[in-house]
Amino acid sequence: MADTQPTIESLRELNTNLVLQINELKKKFAEVEAENIKLKQSLEEYAVLKIRFDQLEKKNKADTINLTAENIELKDRVTKLEQSQKQQVSTLVPQKHSSANIDASCGTNSEGNPKQDSGHDNTSAPDISVNGSNSDEHQKETSSRVSNSSSTKLSICVKPKSLEDKEMDNFLV
């Protein structure tokens, strides 16, 4: 029996060591399980974020397409407006050298009528004389002198008509 006593002691020691190892393994297993739970939660969050990212990316592409189309439409509209403005300006000012000045606050003469400025000064206005013979040559010369004057100025005085003036105009017509 003496032989069995050391065997029982060694088995008890071995059993104690194994119990300690089992406890350590249980702790490690619990830690691994906790880490697995965290990783699963992270994967779920990642999946949700991935779906949201894909949705935002699709929306961004659609918005970019819409904004690009709108930008093209606006550029076309601006181009058309610029062309329209150029056409309006060219129809309002048919000659390069003539200009029309509209003065809303023009003065009046002693009779209360608006002053009229011929817009010609002595140096730039062509001398146009009426000749008894209205020949083609004279007319061509006169028209060329008028068209060659570079400072032709038309001053228009805008004054609202009174009720009496309007009635007089209607009566005369």
C-alpha positions as CSV (number, residue, x, y, z in Angstrom):
1,M,0.0,0.0,0.0
2,A,2.9,2.1,0.4
3,D,3.1,2.2,-3.3
4,T,-0.4,3.4,-3.8
5,Q,0.1,6.4,-1.5
6,P,2.5,8.3,-3.7
7,T,0.4,7.5,-6.7
8,I,-2.7,8.9,-5.0
9,E,-0.8,12.1,-4.0
10,S,0.5,12.5,-7.6
11,L,-2.9,12.0,-9.0
12,R,-4.3,14.6,-6.6
13,E,-1.6,17.1,-7.6
14,L,-2.3,16.4,-11.2
15,N,-6.0,16.8,-10.6
16,T,-5.4,20.2,-8.9
17,N,-3.3,21.3,-11.8
18,L,-5.9,20.2,-14.3
19,V,-8.6,22.0,-12.3
20,L,-6.5,25.2,-12.4
21,Q,-6.0,24.8,-16.2
22,I,-9.7,24.3,-16.7
23,N,-10.5,27.5,-14.8
24,E,-7.9,29.4,-16.8
25,L,-9.3,28.0,-20.1
26,K,-12.9,28.9,-19.0
27,K,-11.7,32.5,-18.4
28,K,-10.0,32.6,-21.8
29,F,-13.1,31.1,-23.4
30,A,-15.3,33.8,-21.7
31,E,-13.0,36.5,-23.0
32,V,-13.1,35.0,-26.5
33,E,-16.9,34.8,-26.4
34,A,-17.0,38.5,-25.3
35,E,-14.7,39.4,-28.2
36,N,-16.8,37.4,-30.6
37,I,-20.0,39.3,-29.5
38,K,-18.2,42.6,-30.0
39,L,-17.0,41.5,-33.5
40,K,-20.5,40.4,-34.4
41,Q,-21.9,43.8,-33.3
42,S,-19.2,45.6,-35.3
43,L,-20.1,43.5,-38.4
44,E,-23.7,44.4,-38.0
45,E,-22.9,48.1,-37.7
46,Y,-20.6,47.8,-40.7
47,A,-23.4,46.2,-42.8
48,V,-25.8,49.0,-41.8
49,L,-23.2,51.6,-42.6
50,K,-22.3,50.0,-45.9
51,I,-26.0,50.0,-46.9
52,R,-26.3,53.6,-45.9
53,F,-23.1,54.5,-47.8
54,D,-24.4,52.8,-50.9
55,Q,-27.7,54.7,-50.7
56,L,-25.9,58.0,-50.2
57,E,-23.6,57.2,-53.1
58,K,-26.5,56.5,-55.4
59,K,-28.3,59.7,-54.3
60,N,-25.1,61.6,-54.9
61,K,-24.8,60.3,-58.4
62,A,-28.5,61.2,-59.1
63,D,-28.0,64.6,-57.6
64,T,-24.9,65.2,-59.7
65,I,-26.7,64.2,-62.8
66,N,-29.6,66.5,-62.0
67,L,-27.3,69.4,-61.1
68,T,-25.3,68.9,-64.3
69,A,-28.5,68.9,-66.4
70,E,-29.8,72.0,-64.6
71,N,-26.4,73.7,-65.1
72,I,-26.5,72.9,-68.8
73,E,-30.1,74.3,-69.0
74,L,-29.0,77.5,-67.2
75,K,-26.0,77.9,-69.5
76,D,-28.2,77.5,-72.5
77,R,-30.7,80.0,-71.0
78,V,-27.9,82.6,-70.4
79,T,-26.6,82.1,-73.9
80,K,-30.1,82.7,-75.3
81,L,-30.6,85.7,-73.2
82,E,-27.2,87.1,-74.2
83,Q,-28.1,86.5,-77.9
84,S,-31.5,88.1,-77.4
85,Q,-29.9,91.1,-75.7
86,K,-27.4,91.5,-78.5
87,Q,-30.2,91.4,-81.1
88,Q,-32.2,94.0,-79.1
89,V,-29.2,96.3,-78.9
90,S,-28.5,95.9,-82.6
91,T,-32.1,96.7,-83.5
92,L,-32.1,99.7,-81.1
93,V,-28.7,101.1,-82.3
94,P,-28.6,100.2,-86.0
95,Q,-25.5,102.4,-86.8
96,K,-22.2,102.4,-85.0
97,H,-21.8,106.1,-84.8
98,S,-25.2,107.3,-83.8
99,S,-26.4,107.4,-80.2
100,A,-29.7,108.3,-78.6
101,N,-29.7,110.0,-75.3
102,I,-33.0,110.0,-73.4
103,D,-33.1,112.6,-70.6
104,A,-36.0,112.3,-68.3
105,S,-35.2,115.5,-66.4
106,C,-34.7,118.0,-69.2
107,G,-35.3,121.7,-68.6
108,T,-38.1,123.9,-70.0
109,N,-38.0,127.1,-71.8
110,S,-39.7,130.3,-70.8
111,E,-43.1,129.1,-72.2
112,G,-43.0,125.9,-70.1
113,N,-42.3,123.7,-73.1
114,P,-39.4,121.3,-72.9
115,K,-36.1,122.6,-74.3
116,Q,-35.0,120.8,-77.4
117,D,-31.3,120.3,-78.2
118,S,-30.5,119.6,-81.7
119,G,-27.5,117.6,-80.7
120,H,-25.3,119.2,-83.4
121,D,-22.5,121.5,-82.7
122,N,-21.0,123.7,-85.4
123,T,-17.9,121.6,-85.9
124,S,-19.4,118.2,-86.4
125,A,-22.7,118.9,-88.2
126,P,-22.6,118.7,-91.9
127,D,-23.6,121.8,-93.9
128,I,-26.8,120.9,-95.7
129,S,-28.1,123.5,-98.1
130,V,-31.2,123.2,-100.2
131,N,-30.3,123.5,-103.8
132,G,-32.9,124.4,-106.3
133,S,-32.0,121.4,-108.5
134,N,-32.4,118.3,-106.4
135,S,-30.0,116.3,-108.5
136,D,-29.0,112.7,-107.7
137,E,-25.4,113.8,-107.3
138,H,-26.3,116.5,-104.7
139,Q,-28.5,114.0,-102.8
140,K,-25.7,111.4,-102.8
141,E,-23.2,113.9,-101.6
142,T,-25.5,115.1,-98.8
143,S,-26.4,111.6,-97.6
144,S,-22.7,110.6,-97.6
145,R,-21.8,113.7,-95.5
146,V,-24.6,112.9,-93.1
147,S,-23.7,109.3,-92.7
148,N,-20.0,110.1,-92.3
149,S,-20.6,112.5,-89.4
150,S,-19.3,110.5,-86.4
151,S,-20.9,112.5,-83.6
152,T,-24.6,112.4,-84.6
153,K,-26.4,112.8,-81.3
154,L,-30.1,112.5,-80.8
155,S,-31.4,113.9,-77.5
156,I,-34.9,113.0,-76.6
157,C,-36.6,114.7,-73.8
158,V,-39.2,112.7,-72.0
159,K,-41.9,114.7,-70.2
160,P,-45.3,113.4,-69.2
161,K,-48.1,115.1,-71.0
162,S,-50.7,116.9,-69.0
163,L,-54.4,116.0,-69.3
164,E,-55.0,119.2,-71.3
165,D,-52.2,118.2,-73.8
166,K,-53.7,114.7,-74.2
167,E,-57.2,116.2,-74.8
168,M,-55.7,118.6,-77.4
169,D,-53.9,115.8,-79.1
170,N,-57.1,113.7,-79.3
171,F,-59.0,116.7,-80.6
172,L,-56.5,117.4,-83.3
173,V,-56.5,113.8,-84.5
